[in-house]
Amino acid sequence: MVDISMCSRRDCKDKQTCFRYLAMPDEWQSYIIIDIQEPCKDNCELYWRCRNPKELAMMNKYNR
């Protein structure tokens, strides 16, 4: 399990480059509680940039 709170916001325009969305979850994974009634912000303060699959694999490895 990655030791972060993940994001499950499917309507986020940056989800395909955000580690909080793309990380490999475990069965005991924690998630950020987000009010889905509020529109997704352009500059999310929780955004954690992940540029490509190689970087995603490295981040998953080091954040365990």
HELIX and SHEET records of a PDB file:
HELIX    1   1 LYS A   15  THR A   17  5                                   3    
HELIX    2   2 PHE A   19  LEU A   22  1                                   4    
HELIX    3   3 PRO A   53  TYR A   62  1                                  10    
SHEET    1   A 2 SER A   5  MET A   6  0                                        
SHEET    2   A 2 SER A  30  TYR A  31  1                                        
END                                                                             
